[in-house]
Amino acid sequence: MVCGSWPVDTHFSGGPMIGTTLPSTSEQQVGADFSFKELRDRIHACLEENNLQLKGSWGMWRKAIFIAISWILVYTAIMIYGPESFWVAVPLTLVLVVFTLAMGLGVMHDASHRAFSGSKVLNNIANLTLTFIGGSTIVWYHDHVVSHHGHTNIPGQDPDIHTNGIFRFSPSDEYRWYHRFQHLYAAPLYCTKALIWVWYEDMNIFANNKYKLRRRRRFMLFVEILASRASHIMLFILLPYLVFQSWAWTAAFYLGHWLLFSLSMVLIFEVAHVADCQEFYPEQDKLELDWALHQLLTTANFKTNAFMVWLVGGLNQQIEHHIFPTMTSFHYPLIRPIVMDYAKEHGVPYLEYPMFRASLAAHFRHLKNLSKRPAAA
C-alpha cells in the first residue's frame, strides 16, 4: 500500500501527503529499534522544559466553561425564539450542533482519558457531559478508551471498525454483495450512529453484559443509562415539544440536531484509522510491534484551521493522542514535531493529510476500493 515516500512530499487528494510505503508484519520489520519509552522520555523532557503538566491546562478550563455557557445560551435561544420563525430555529440548531460536538470532542473526550484535569473528581464531572446529552460514560470507557485504544485497527477487537458486516472496513473483513455500494450508503448510515448509540447500543451492551462487569459496576451502568436517557428525552424531546407545541417541529429539531452531530462525529473518528494509508492487523497474536509504533502505523492526522482544531478538541492530531492518550489535547501541537522527528529517525511513516477534505476523500476512496469483490486466493 503506497501513499508516498518519506521525506518526499507527494500529491495526494489535492495536496501533499506525508507518508511512506507500509510493509506488512510478514515483511521486513518497520522501526525495529523504535521504542515507546525513548519517545516518552523525549516528550516528558519537553513538557518539563516548558513547565507544563501532562494533564489539564487553564486553556482547557476556559474552553470548557465557554462551551457550557454557550450551549445553554443557544439552547435557551432555540426554546424562546425558535417557535416564532423557522429561519431562526434552523441556524440556531446548527450552532447547537457545533457546541454539542465541541462538548463531546473537546471536553468529554479529554475527560474520558483522564486528561482534562489532574483531579479524578474533576475528570469525572467533565465526563458527565456525555451523560447530559444521552450517553454512557461506562460504555464509552470500555468501548473507546480500553478496546479501541488498546486494539486499534485489529478486526474483531476494535469496536470502531466492527460494523456487523454493514461495512467492509478491513481487507480481512468478509465480503458481502452489498459492499459494492458501501461508499454510497456510508454517509447516510453514519448519520444514524448516534441515534443507534442512544436508543440501542448502550442498552444492548448492558443486557448482554458485553464487558463482564461486576455486579456493582453493572448496577452503576443501569442507573447511568436511566439517567442519561431521561436527560436526553427531556432536553431533546419533551421540552422542545412543550415549546413548539408540534410533534413535527420537535422531530425536525431532534433529527436535524442528531443526524448532523452523528455524521460529523463518525467522520472525525473514522478518517483517523479507516482510509487508504493506515494498516490493519487481522491477527493480534502475531503482532510484535512496539505499542507506539502500532499506533503510528494505524493512525493518521489531518491539518486544518484553528477553528476546526478547537472544535474537534485536537483530534486532527490523532497520532499524538493515540500514543499519549492521557495527555491534554492542548499539548498536541507542541509534541507533534518531536513525534514526527522520532518517526523519521527510525524510518517509520508519519501519516498526515494536508487538509480535512483530503482525509475524507481517502476514507471514501478506501471504502470504494474495498467495495470490490476480492480475488480468489
C-alpha positions in Angstrom: 0.0 0.0 0.0 1.7 3.2 -1.2 1.0 6.8 -0.2 4.2 8.4 -1.0 7.8 8.2 0.3 9.4 9.8 3.3 10.6 12.5 3.3 9.5 13.5 -0.2 6.0 15.1 -0.3 3.7 13.7 -3.0 0.4 15.0 -4.2 -2.4 13.1 -2.5 -6.1 14.1 -2.8 -5.3 17.7 -3.7 -2.3 18.3 -1.5 1.0 16.9 -0.1 0.7 13.8 1.9 3.4 12.8 4.4 3.8 9.1 4.4 5.6 6.1 3.2 5.1 2.5 2.0 3.7 0.4 4.7 5.1 -3.1 4.7 3.0 -5.8 6.4 4.3 -7.5 9.5 5.3 -10.5 7.5 7.8 -8.4 5.5 10.9 -6.5 6.8 10.1 -5.2 10.2 9.4 -1.5 10.3 11.1 0.5 13.0 12.7 -2.5 14.6 14.5 -0.2 17.2 11.5 2.0 17.7 11.0 2.5 21.5 7.9 4.0 23.1 10.0 4.5 26.3 12.6 6.6 24.4 9.9 8.7 22.7 8.0 9.1 26.0 11.2 10.4 27.7 11.7 13.0 25.0 8.1 14.2 25.4 8.3 14.4 29.2 11.6 16.3 28.8 9.8 18.8 26.5 6.9 19.3 29.0 9.3 19.8 31.8 11.4 22.3 29.8 8.2 24.3 29.1 7.0 23.9 32.7 3.8 22.1 31.6 1.8 19.3 33.3 0.8 16.2 31.4 -2.9 16.6 32.3 -5.1 19.7 32.2 -4.5 23.3 31.5 -6.1 26.7 32.0 -6.9 26.7 28.3 -8.9 23.6 28.8 -10.8 25.1 31.7 -11.6 28.3 29.7 -12.7 26.3 26.8 -15.0 24.0 28.9 -16.6 27.0 30.6 -17.1 28.8 27.3 -18.7 25.7 25.7 -21.0 25.0 28.6 -22.3 28.6 28.8 -22.6 28.9 25.0 -24.5 25.6 24.8 -27.0 26.7 27.4 -27.5 30.1 25.8 -28.0 28.7 22.3 -30.4 26.0 23.6 -32.4 28.6 25.5 -32.5 30.9 22.4 -34.0 28.0 20.4 -36.6 27.4 23.1 -37.5 31.1 23.2 -37.2 32.3 19.6 -37.4 29.0 17.6 -41.2 28.8 17.7 -41.5 32.3 16.2 -39.7 31.5 13.0 -38.3 28.6 11.0 -35.5 30.8 9.8 -34.4 31.5 13.4 -34.7 27.8 14.6 -32.6 26.3 11.8 -29.4 28.4 12.2 -29.6 28.2 15.9 -30.0 24.4 15.7 -26.9 24.3 13.5 -25.0 26.3 16.1 -26.2 24.0 18.8 -24.8 21.1 16.9 -21.4 22.8 16.8 -21.4 23.3 20.6 -22.6 19.7 21.2 -19.7 18.5 19.1 -17.3 20.8 20.9 -18.7 19.5 24.2 -18.2 15.9 23.2 -14.9 16.1 21.4 -13.3 19.0 23.2 -14.3 18.3 26.8 -15.8 14.9 27.4 -13.2 13.1 25.2 -10.3 14.5 27.2 -12.1 13.8 30.5 -12.7 10.2 29.5 -9.0 9.7 29.1 -8.3 11.4 32.5 -6.6 14.2 30.6 -9.0 17.1 31.3 -7.5 17.6 34.7 -5.1 16.1 37.2 -8.0 15.6 39.5 -10.1 12.4 39.2 -13.1 14.2 40.6 -12.9 17.0 38.0 -12.4 14.5 35.2 -15.5 12.6 36.3 -17.5 15.8 36.4 -16.4 16.8 32.9 -17.1 13.3 31.7 -20.7 13.7 32.8 -21.3 15.9 29.8 -21.8 12.6 27.9 -24.5 11.6 30.4 -26.1 15.0 30.0 -26.7 14.5 26.2 -27.7 10.9 26.5 -24.7 8.6 26.5 -23.0 6.2 29.0 -19.5 7.1 30.3 -19.1 3.5 31.4 -19.8 2.1 27.9 -17.6 4.8 26.3 -14.7 3.9 28.6 -14.8 0.2 27.7 -15.6 0.7 24.0 -13.3 3.6 23.3 -10.7 4.1 26.0 -9.9 0.4 26.5 -11.0 -1.5 23.4 -10.3 1.0 20.6 -7.1 2.4 22.0 -5.8 -1.0 23.1 -6.6 -2.8 19.9 -6.5 -0.1 17.2 -7.4 -1.4 13.7 -7.5 -5.0 14.9 -10.7 -6.5 13.4 -12.8 -8.3 16.0 -11.3 -6.3 18.9 -11.5 -2.7 17.8 -15.2 -1.6 18.1 -14.6 1.4 15.8 -14.1 -0.9 12.8 -16.7 -3.5 13.9 -19.9 -3.0 11.9 -21.7 -6.4 12.0 -20.9 -6.8 8.3 -22.6 -3.5 7.3 -19.3 -2.1 6.0 -16.1 -3.7 4.9 -13.5 -1.5 6.6 -10.6 -4.0 6.7 -9.3 -6.2 3.8 -9.7 -9.2 6.1 -13.5 -8.5 6.6 -15.8 -11.0 4.8 -17.1 -9.6 1.5 -20.8 -9.3 1.0 -22.6 -8.4 -2.2 -24.0 -5.1 -0.9 -20.5 -3.8 0.0 -20.2 -2.8 -3.7 -22.4 0.2 -2.7 -20.8 0.9 0.7 -19.1 4.2 -0.5 -22.6 5.4 -1.5 -24.6 4.4 1.6 -21.8 5.2 4.2 -22.7 8.8 4.8 -26.5 8.3 5.3 -25.8 5.4 7.7 -23.2 7.5 9.6 -26.0 9.9 10.3 -27.8 7.3 12.3 -24.9 6.2 14.5 -25.6 8.5 17.4 -29.3 7.5 17.4 -28.4 3.8 17.5 -26.0 4.5 20.3 -28.6 6.4 22.3 -31.6 4.1 21.7 -30.0 0.7 21.3 -26.2 0.1 21.7 -25.7 1.1 25.4 -28.8 -0.9 26.5 -27.8 -4.0 24.4 -24.3 -3.9 26.0 -25.9 -3.7 29.4 -28.4 -6.6 28.7 -25.6 -8.9 27.4 -23.0 -7.7 29.9 -20.6 -7.5 27.0 -17.7 -6.3 29.2 -18.3 -8.8 32.0 -18.9 -6.0 34.5 -19.1 -7.0 38.2 -22.5 -6.6 39.9 -21.9 -3.2 41.4 -20.4 -1.7 38.2 -23.2 -3.2 36.2 -25.8 -1.6 38.5 -24.0 1.7 38.1 -24.3 1.3 34.3 -28.0 0.6 34.7 -28.5 3.8 36.7 -26.4 5.8 34.3 -28.4 4.5 31.3 -31.7 5.5 33.0 -30.3 9.0 34.0 -28.7 9.7 30.6 -31.9 8.7 28.6 -34.0 10.8 31.0 -31.8 13.8 30.3 -31.8 13.1 26.6 -35.6 12.8 26.4 -36.1 15.9 28.5 -33.7 18.1 26.6 -34.3 17.0 23.0 -37.9 15.8 23.0 -40.2 16.9 25.9 -39.0 20.5 26.4 -38.9 21.2 22.7 -42.5 19.7 22.3 -43.7 21.9 25.2 -42.2 24.9 23.5 -43.1 24.2 19.8 -46.4 22.5 20.6 -45.9 20.4 17.5 -44.5 16.9 17.1 -43.4 17.7 13.6 -41.3 20.7 14.7 -40.0 18.6 17.6 -39.0 15.8 15.3 -37.3 18.3 12.9 -35.3 19.8 15.7 -34.4 16.3 17.2 -33.4 14.7 13.9 -31.7 17.8 12.5 -29.5 18.0 15.5 -28.7 14.4 16.0 -28.2 13.4 12.4 -25.7 16.2 11.8 -24.0 15.5 15.1 -23.7 11.8 14.3 -22.3 12.3 10.8 -19.7 14.8 12.0 -18.6 12.7 15.0 -18.3 9.4 13.0 -16.2 11.1 10.2 -13.8 12.7 12.6 -13.0 9.3 14.2 -13.1 7.2 11.1 -10.8 9.3 8.9 -8.1 8.8 11.5 -8.0 5.0 11.1 -10.0 3.9 8.1 -8.5 5.3 4.9 -6.1 4.1 2.3 -2.8 4.6 4.1 -3.4 3.1 7.6 -2.6 -0.5 8.4 -5.0 -3.2 9.6 -3.7 -6.2 11.6 -6.1 -9.2 11.5 -4.0 -11.4 13.8 -3.1 -9.8 17.1 -1.2 -12.8 18.4 1.3 -12.3 15.5 1.7 -8.6 16.1 5.0 -8.0 17.7 5.3 -4.2 17.3 6.2 -1.6 19.8 2.9 -0.2 21.1 3.6 3.3 20.0 4.8 2.1 16.6 1.5 0.2 16.2 -0.4 3.5 16.8 1.7 5.3 14.2 1.0 2.6 11.5 -2.7 2.6 12.1 -3.4 6.3 12.6 -3.3 9.4 10.5 -3.6 13.2 11.3 -5.0 15.9 9.1 -4.0 19.6 9.0 -6.8 22.1 9.4 -7.6 25.7 10.6 -7.7 27.0 14.1 -11.4 26.8 14.5 -11.6 23.1 13.4 -8.8 22.3 15.8 -10.8 24.0 18.6 -14.0 22.2 17.6 -12.6 18.7 17.4 -10.5 19.0 20.6 -7.2 18.4 18.8 -8.4 15.2 17.3 -7.0 16.3 14.0 -3.8 15.1 15.7 -4.9 11.5 16.4 -1.3 10.2 16.2 -0.2 12.2 19.3 -3.5 11.4 21.0 -3.2 7.6 20.5 0.4 7.5 21.7 -0.2 9.8 24.7 -4.0 9.4 25.4 -3.7 10.7 29.0 -2.1 14.0 27.8 -4.3 17.1 27.5 -5.1 17.8 23.8 -3.7 21.4 24.3 -0.2 19.9 24.1 -0.5 18.0 20.9 0.8 20.9 18.6 3.9 21.2 21.0 4.8 17.5 20.8 4.0 16.9 17.2 7.5 17.8 15.8 9.1 15.5 18.4 6.9 12.6 17.4 7.5 13.3 13.7 11.2 13.6 14.1 11.4 10.4 16.1 9.4 8.6 13.4 11.7 9.9 10.7 14.8 8.8 12.6 13.5 5.3 12.6 12.2 5.2 9.1 8.6 5.0 10.3 5.7 6.7 8.4 4.1 9.7 10.0 0.8 9.9 8.2 -0.7 13.3 7.8 -3.2 14.6 5.3 -2.9 18.3 4.2 -6.5 19.1 5.0 -9.7 17.5 6.3 -11.1 17.3 2.8 -8.1 15.1 1.8 -8.7 12.7 4.7 -12.4 12.5 3.8 -11.5 11.7 0.2 -9.1 9.0 1.4 -11.8 7.4 3.6 -14.3 7.2 0.9 -11.7 6.0 -1.6 -10.8 3.2 0.8 -14.5 2.2 1.1 -14.7 2.2 -2.7 -11.5 0.1 -3.0 -12.9 -2.5 -0.6 -16.3 -2.5 -2.3 -14.8 -4.7 -5.0 -15.0 -8.5 -4.6 -11.6 -9.8 -3.5 -9.8 -12.0 -6.0 -10.0 -15.7 -5.2 -6.9 -17.0 -3.3 
